[in-house]
Amino acid sequence: MMSATTRQLVAAAAAGDSDAWAGLIDRYSSLLWSVARSFRLPDSDAADVVQTTWLRLVEHLDGVDDPDRLPGWLATTVRRECLRLVRRAAHESYVPIAEVADDGPGLDAGVLKDERDTALWLAFAQLDEGCQQLLRVLMADPPPAYATVATALGLPIGSIGPTRARCLSKLRQMPGISQLADGTSAWDGSQGRAT
C-alpha cells in the first residue's frame, strides 16, 4: 500500500480497507505531529490533537472531493484542533508544572546536553513565527516532502529550501548558538565548570 497514491488510499479507506487506513496514517502522521508540536503542546495533548484529526478524517472521508489536497486538509484540521485546545486551556487557566532542575552532585554529559538544548530552544524562540513553523515541520522524522510542506504551510514549493537556509543562518548567527557552533560555549565539558 505504500506505493499507492493518496487518491487510491483514500478510495480504499472509504471502502473499509484497513491497510489503506494504515497507509494514510504512515504517510501523514509525521506531518500531523510536527504541526501539533509547533504549538508547543505537552505530548499527551499533541497525541489527543493528532487522534482527533484522524477522527475528523473518518467523519469526512466520504466528502473528500480532491484526495490530492488531503495533506493540506489534514494540516489545517490539526492546526484548528491545536488552536481550539490552546483557547480552552487559556480559559481554564492551565498552568504547566514547572520543571525542577537536577540538583545531583557534579555535572555529566546529560546536563551539558540539556544546557546545549536549552540554548538552542531559547535561540529558536527568537526566530520569527514563520521560521519556527517551517523548521518544526521539517524536523519530522522522516522529513515530509517539500510538496507536502508547501501545502501544509501555504508556501511556494520553490521557496522552502531557500527559506529554510535563511532561517538556519539566522539561528546560527545568534550569540548563544554561534558559541556552540565554534566550540566556545560558556561550559567546558571536559572540566564540568563554567569558563
GIBELRA-V176229 format. One record per residue. RES is the residue in one letter. D_FIRST is the distance of its C-alpha to the first C-alpha in Angstrom with 1 decimal. Layout:
BEGIN
res=RES d_first=D_FIRST
res=RES d_first=D_FIRST
END
This chain:
BEGIN
res=M d_first=0.0
res=M d_first=3.8
res=S d_first=5.4
res=A d_first=5.2
res=T d_first=8.6
res=T d_first=10.0
res=R d_first=11.8
res=Q d_first=9.0
res=L d_first=7.6
res=V d_first=11.3
res=A d_first=12.2
res=A d_first=10.0
res=A d_first=11.1
res=A d_first=14.5
res=A d_first=14.5
res=G d_first=14.0
res=D d_first=10.5
res=S d_first=10.5
res=D d_first=6.9
res=A d_first=6.5
res=W d_first=9.6
res=A d_first=8.6
res=G d_first=6.0
res=L d_first=9.2
res=I d_first=11.4
res=D d_first=10.2
res=R d_first=10.3
res=Y d_first=13.7
res=S d_first=15.6
res=S d_first=17.5
res=L d_first=18.7
res=L d_first=19.9
res=W d_first=21.6
res=S d_first=23.3
res=V d_first=24.7
res=A d_first=25.9
res=R d_first=27.5
res=S d_first=29.3
res=F d_first=31.3
res=R d_first=32.5
res=L d_first=31.7
res=P d_first=32.1
res=D d_first=28.9
res=S d_first=29.3
res=D d_first=29.7
res=A d_first=26.8
res=A d_first=24.6
res=D d_first=26.1
res=V d_first=25.5
res=V d_first=21.8
res=Q d_first=21.5
res=T d_first=23.6
res=T d_first=21.5
res=W d_first=18.4
res=L d_first=20.9
res=R d_first=22.1
res=L d_first=18.7
res=V d_first=18.6
res=E d_first=22.1
res=H d_first=21.5
res=L d_first=18.0
res=D d_first=19.8
res=G d_first=21.9
res=V d_first=19.4
res=D d_first=21.0
res=D d_first=19.3
res=P d_first=15.7
res=D d_first=16.2
res=R d_first=18.8
res=L d_first=16.8
res=P d_first=17.3
res=G d_first=21.0
res=W d_first=21.1
res=L d_first=19.6
res=A d_first=22.0
res=T d_first=24.9
res=T d_first=24.2
res=V d_first=24.1
res=R d_first=27.2
res=R d_first=29.0
res=E d_first=28.3
res=C d_first=29.7
res=L d_first=32.7
res=R d_first=33.3
res=L d_first=33.3
res=V d_first=35.6
res=R d_first=38.0
res=R d_first=38.1
res=A d_first=38.8
res=A d_first=41.6
res=H d_first=43.2
res=E d_first=43.1
res=S d_first=44.7
res=Y d_first=41.9
res=V d_first=43.3
res=P d_first=41.1
res=I d_first=42.7
res=A d_first=44.1
res=E d_first=42.9
res=V d_first=45.8
res=A d_first=46.3
res=D d_first=46.7
res=D d_first=50.4
res=G d_first=50.1
res=P d_first=52.6
res=G d_first=51.8
res=L d_first=48.8
res=D d_first=45.9
res=A d_first=42.9
res=G d_first=40.9
res=V d_first=43.6
res=L d_first=43.6
res=K d_first=39.8
res=D d_first=40.2
res=E d_first=42.9
res=R d_first=40.9
res=D d_first=38.0
res=T d_first=40.5
res=A d_first=42.0
res=L d_first=38.7
res=W d_first=37.7
res=L d_first=41.2
res=A d_first=41.0
res=F d_first=37.5
res=A d_first=39.0
res=Q d_first=41.5
res=L d_first=39.0
res=D d_first=38.6
res=E d_first=35.9
res=G d_first=33.9
res=C d_first=33.8
res=Q d_first=33.0
res=Q d_first=30.0
res=L d_first=28.6
res=L d_first=29.1
res=R d_first=27.6
res=V d_first=24.4
res=L d_first=24.3
res=M d_first=25.0
res=A d_first=21.6
res=D d_first=19.9
res=P d_first=17.8
res=P d_first=19.6
res=P d_first=18.0
res=A d_first=18.1
res=Y d_first=21.5
res=A d_first=20.2
res=T d_first=18.8
res=V d_first=22.1
res=A d_first=24.1
res=T d_first=22.6
res=A d_first=23.0
res=L d_first=26.6
res=G d_first=27.8
res=L d_first=28.7
res=P d_first=28.8
res=I d_first=26.1
res=G d_first=29.0
res=S d_first=30.9
res=I d_first=28.4
res=G d_first=29.3
res=P d_first=33.1
res=T d_first=33.1
res=R d_first=31.4
res=A d_first=34.0
res=R d_first=36.8
res=C d_first=35.7
res=L d_first=35.5
res=S d_first=38.8
res=K d_first=40.4
res=L d_first=39.1
res=R d_first=40.5
res=Q d_first=43.9
res=M d_first=44.5
res=P d_first=47.3
res=G d_first=45.7
res=I d_first=42.6
res=S d_first=44.7
res=Q d_first=46.7
res=L d_first=43.6
res=A d_first=42.4
res=D d_first=45.8
res=G d_first=46.5
res=T d_first=49.4
res=S d_first=48.1
res=A d_first=50.6
res=W d_first=49.7
res=D d_first=50.6
res=G d_first=48.0
res=S d_first=50.2
res=Q d_first=53.0
res=G d_first=51.2
res=R d_first=53.7
res=A d_first=53.9
res=T d_first=55.3
END
